[in-house]
Amino acid sequence: MAKSPQNLLALYRQLNPGCQINMEDLYINYKYNPLNKWNIGTESGCIAHMIHPNNQLDDAIELVARATIIKRDDENNPITDGPSLVRLAGYSSWRRNSDPHVWMCPYFPLLNSS
């Protein structure tokens, strides 16, 4: 966990290479905003941390367990992007960065090993 605003900014930049992230994007009135534009939806970049108030370890375990099954499109090609996987599974929200990201962590190695 970043202990200073500078470390947090560096972490966000590391997670979102090539994006122009500024301190003002992450803080409101000198207080960290976890719902900032870089952490709120999949359109902006990579997840920094989970933000939903209902996030629980058992939910993450279920999400990862579901990700161990390779999903295929109508032409039997493996689906390789997180938002499409989450949408197809009908589980959670594809617009939240965390769900597609958590889904892809076990899915890509499994996909590449098959």
C-alpha positions in Angstrom: 0.0 0.0 0.0 1.3 3.4 -0.9 2.1 5.5 2.2 2.5 8.9 0.5 0.8 10.7 -2.3 3.9 10.5 -4.5 4.2 6.8 -4.0 0.5 6.4 -4.8 0.9 8.4 -8.0 3.9 6.4 -9.0 1.9 3.2 -8.4 -1.0 4.4 -10.6 1.5 5.3 -13.3 3.1 1.9 -13.1 -0.3 0.2 -13.5 -1.3 2.5 -16.4 1.8 2.8 -18.6 1.5 5.6 -21.2 -1.4 7.3 -19.4 -1.1 10.9 -18.2 -2.1 10.5 -14.5 -1.8 13.6 -12.3 -2.1 14.0 -8.6 -5.3 15.9 -9.1 -6.8 12.8 -10.7 -6.4 10.9 -7.4 -7.2 13.4 -4.7 -10.1 15.6 -3.8 -9.3 18.3 -1.2 -6.0 16.6 -0.3 -7.9 13.3 0.5 -7.4 10.2 -1.7 -10.5 9.4 -3.8 -10.8 5.7 -4.4 -13.5 6.4 -7.0 -11.1 8.3 -9.2 -11.3 8.1 -13.0 -8.4 5.6 -13.1 -10.0 3.1 -10.8 -13.8 3.4 -11.5 -14.3 1.7 -14.9 -12.6 -0.4 -17.5 -12.4 2.4 -20.1 -9.7 4.3 -18.2 -6.9 1.8 -17.6 -5.9 -0.8 -15.1 -7.3 -1.5 -11.6 -5.4 -0.2 -8.6 -7.6 -1.8 -6.0 -11.1 -3.0 -5.4 -13.6 -0.3 -4.5 -17.0 -1.9 -4.1 -18.2 -1.9 -0.5 -19.3 -5.5 -0.8 -15.9 -6.9 -1.8 -15.3 -10.0 0.4 -12.7 -12.7 0.2 -15.3 -15.4 -0.6 -16.5 -13.3 -3.5 -13.0 -13.1 -4.9 -12.6 -16.8 -4.5 -15.8 -17.5 -6.4 -14.7 -15.1 -9.2 -11.3 -16.8 -9.5 -12.9 -20.3 -9.4 -15.3 -19.4 -12.2 -12.3 -18.1 -14.2 -10.8 -21.6 -14.3 -13.2 -22.6 -17.0 -12.3 -21.4 -20.5 -15.1 -19.6 -22.2 -15.7 -19.7 -25.9 -17.6 -17.5 -28.4 -20.2 -18.7 -31.0 -17.4 -19.8 -33.3 -15.7 -21.9 -30.5 -12.8 -19.4 -30.2 -11.5 -18.7 -26.7 -12.6 -15.4 -25.3 -9.6 -13.4 -24.3 -10.7 -10.1 -22.8 -11.9 -9.6 -19.3 -15.0 -7.5 -19.8 -16.4 -10.0 -22.3 -15.7 -12.9 -20.0 -17.5 -11.2 -17.1 -20.4 -10.3 -19.3 -20.7 -13.8 -20.7 -20.6 -15.4 -17.3 -23.3 -13.0 -16.1 -21.3 -12.6 -12.9 -20.6 -9.2 -11.3 -19.9 -6.1 -13.4 -17.8 -5.8 -16.5 -17.6 -2.0 -16.0 -15.7 -2.4 -12.8 -12.0 -2.7 -13.4 -11.5 -5.1 -10.5 -13.8 -7.9 -11.8 -12.3 -8.4 -15.3 -8.8 -8.0 -13.8 -9.4 -10.6 -11.1 -11.0 -12.9 -13.6 -8.0 -12.6 -16.0 -5.3 -13.4 -13.4 -6.0 -17.2 -13.3 -7.6 -17.3 -16.8 -4.7 -16.2 -19.0 -2.2 -18.8 -17.7 -4.9 -21.5 -18.0 -5.8 -20.3 -21.5 -2.1 -20.3 -22.6 -1.6 -23.8 -21.2 -4.3 -25.5 -23.1 
